[in-house]
Amino acid sequence: MSKQRLGRGLDALIPKSATKEISIDSKDLRFDDGQSVGVIAKIEISKIKPNPYQPRENFDRASLEELKQSIIEKGVIQPITVRRLPGGMYELITGERRVRASSEAGLTHIPAYIIEVESEKELLELALIENIQREKLNPIEIAKAYQRLIEELGYTQEEIAKKIGKDRTTVANFIRLLKLPEQIQESLKRGEITMGHARALINIPSRKLQIEIWNKIVKQGWSVRKVEKAVRDLLRSKDGEEKPKKKTHSSPGVRDIESKLKRIFGTQVRIRQTGNSKGEIVIEFYSNDDFERLIELFEIIEKHAR
């Protein structure tokens, strides 16, 4: 199975004319005939098997209850997606929240896209990518889904980014979350900390210090900005601010240039003159994201300088 085939996604498998929102009570929505594929029909909820590749690990009770009430009032607006199995059964591809909420709402049937899936690999990709795009996954669930696409299907971060309409940096940032200690990952799942908090914590080289600052976030309500500052201070200290510094000279003109460069690069910039018309310009960065931002800025400057 080629990656081109696997990369089609549901939009390529389902006609665009069939993607309109449909209520389960729509009179024009027929029951499944047991044979057709590439169609939308009502199917029995009791005949749906769960998706073995479901990336979602947690189902928020409040969110599920809200969806249930919406279904009771308006029906299932967005069909789930399934493939056929022997014996008149179906395997869920996307839409487990809708299936659970519909079952709790007392429905016996649910609207579904019934599509043909040629292999387990294609099912895995559809389940992961379409759930990432259409379902409300938490950051760790998204990170694990990206990781599975890399490990089990051999995709690169760049290829994943193209499929989901994101840039490679976004994909890389999610995957890096899996390097955090387990308790911090669980905290992110529960919504105790945000993605911004987690990304700042990643840059701390010590797991012990990561957990120490994470405790302060949870117990003292530290903002993302406060965490980023704490991490910057920590990294500066670790880099050895106590080291003997080179003898430097700083004139008012040099300080003005430093100020201009700070505004351009959005970070700390120091010009060190060591005499004899020599010196160095130090541009600081405090995270991988910050570093990549500077690289992109350098590339823009280089482009305009040509």
N, C-alpha and C positions, 0 to 999 in steps of 0.2 A: 504494500500500500504506500503510494508516494505521499510526500508531504503536501503536494499540490492538492491531491484528493482529500487528504485529511483537513486541509485548511479551508475548505469551502464554508463551513459553518451553516447554521440553520437558514440564514438568509438565502443561501444558494440552493438549499434543499427544498425550501417552501416557496411557492409562487408569491410575489409581492401582493397580488390581489387577495391572498388569503390571510394577510397579516392584520386586517382590520380588527378592532375590538369587538368581541362577540359575547353576549350574555348567555348564560346557560338556559335561560327561559326563552331565547329567541325561537320564534316559530319556524324559521327557515333552517334551523340546525337539526340535522337528522341524526339518528342513531347509527353507530358503526355497522357496516354491512359484513364485517369480518374478513374482508379481502383487500379493500382499497388502501393505497398508500399515497402520501402527498396530499392528504385531505384533512379537513377539520370535521370532527364528528363527536357526538356524545358517547362516552364509554363508561362502563361500570367501574366505580372506585374500588370495589372489592376484588377486581381482577388485575389491579395494578401492583406489580412487584417493585420494591424500592430499587433505586439506582446504586449499584455497588461502588460507583465512583463519585458519589455525592461528596462535594468538597465541604459542605456545611457540617460543622460539628456541634453547634449550639443553636437552639431554637428559642428565641426570646419569648417568654410566656405572654408578656403584655402586647408585644407586636403581633403575635399569633392570634390573640383574642381580638385585637383591633381588626385584623384581616377577616376573622370569622364574622364579626358584626357587619363588616362591609359586604361580605358575600350573602349574608342573610337579607340585607336590604337591597342589594343591586345585582346579585349573582356573581359568577366568575367572569370577570371582564376579559382577562388575558388567558387564553388556552394554555394548558400544560403541553409538554412534548413527550411522546412515547414512541417506542418501536414495538412491532408485533413479536410475540413469542408463541411457541407451539401450544395447542390446547386452548386457544382463544384468550390467552393471557397477554399482558402488556408489560414492558419494562420502562420505567420512568427515566427520562433523560434530564428534563428540567421541570421545576415547579413543585417540589416537595412541600413547600409552605402552603401552596394553594390546595394540594391534596389533603394535607392534615387539617387545614382550616375548614375545608368543604365537608370532610368526614365529621368533624366536630359540630358543624352546622346542621348535620342531619341529612345532607345530600347523598344520593345513591349514584348519581352520574355526574360527570364533569366534562367540559369541552376539552378536546385534545387535538393537537397536530399529530397525525400518525405518519411517521416517516420511515424510510428504509435505511438501515445502517448496515454496512457490509462487513464490518469487523469489530472486534473488541477494541482495537486501537482507535478506530473512528468513534466508537461510543465513548471512550475515555476522553478524547479531545472535545467532543461535543459537550459532554457532561461538564468538563472543567471550564472551557472557554465560555460557553453559553451561560453557565451559572455565574461566572465572574462578571459577565456583561449585564445579566438580567436580574440576578438575585442580590439581596443585601447581605453580602458576606462580611465578616469582620476582617481586619487586616491580617491576622494570623492565618485564617482560612484561605485568603487570597494568596498569601505567601506560599503556603503549602501546595496550593493548586499550581502556581508557577513552577515550584520545585518539581512537582510530579511531571509536568510537561517537559522539563529538562531531562530528568532522570529516566523516565519511562518512554518518552517519545523522541528524545534526542534533539529537542529544539534549543536554539540559542536564545539569549535574552532579547536580542534584536528581532528575531522571528516572532517571539511572543508579543513584543511591543507592537509590531505591525498588525498582528491578528486582532488585538484588543483596542487598537487605536490610541495607544499611549506611547510615550517616549521610553527609550531604553533605561534611562535613569530612574524612572518611576518603577519599572519592573525590578531593577537592581535594589532599590531602597526597600521594597517589600521583602525580597528574599533575604536581605541582611537582617530583618527582624528575627529570623529563625536562629540567629547567633546569640540572642538574648537568653538569660537564664529562664528556666521553665516558669517560675513564679511570676516573672515580669510578663512573659507571653500570656499567661492566664489572666493577669490583671488587664492587659490590653484587650483580650477577648471580652472580659466583663464590662469594659468601658470605664474602668477606674482611672486609666490614663489614656491619653490620646496618641495618635500616630506621631505628632510633633514631639511629645515627651519621649516616646520610644526611640525615635531617630536620634535625639540628643544623647540618650543613654548608650546607644550603640558605640559612640565614639570614645567611651571610657574604656581603657584597656584592661581594667581589673573587674572581674565579676563581683568581687566583694564590694567594690566601690559603686558598681552599678546598682546592686541591691540596696546599698546604704542610701543613695540618692533617691532611688525608687520609693523607699519607705518614707522619705521626707515629702515626696510628691503626694503620696496617698494620705499620709497623716496630717501634713501641714498645708496641703492644697497648693503646692508650688505651681506657678504658671510655667508654660513652655519657655518663655523668655528668661525666667529666673533659672530654670534648669540649664538652658544654653549658656548663661553667664557662669554658672557654677562649673560647667564642663570646661569652658574656656579657661577659667582661672586654674582649674585642676591641671589641664594640659600644659599651660604655661609654666606652672610650678614643676611639672614632671620633666619638661624640656630643659629645666635647669637655668632658671633666671639668675641663680646664684653664681653661675660661671663667670670667671673674669671676663669683662667686656673689653672689646678693642677700644683703644683711645680714639675718640671721634671728635669732630668739630662740627658745630651746627650754627650756621649764620641765619639771620632773619630771612634771607632769600630762600635758603634751603627749607626752612620751616614753612614758608608759603607754598613751596612746591609739594611738600609732604601733605599739606591740607588739601591741595587740588587733587592729588593722587588718591587720597582717602575718599573724596567725594566721587571720583571716577570709579574706583574699585569697590566701594562700599565696605571697606575693612581697614584695619590698622596698617599703615605704611610708614616705614622708617628709612631715612636716607643716612647712611653712615659714611662720612668722609674720613679717610685714614691718612690724608696728606699726600703730597706729590701727585695731585690730580687723580687720585684713586679713591675708590669707595665701593659701596654696594647699596642696592635698594632691596629692602626686605618687605615682602607683602605677606601678611599673615592670613591663614585660613584655619577654621576650627572644626571642620567636619568634611567628610567625603563630598557631601552636597555642595558645601561652600567651595571646595577645591574645583569641582566640575563646573560650577558657576563661573569661576575665574578663568578656567580654560576656555569656556565658550566666549567669554568677553575678550580674551586674547585673540581668539580666532576671528572675531568680528573686527577687532582693531587691525589685524594682519590683512584681512580682506580689503579694508578701506585704504590701507597703506600701499596696496599694489598699484 
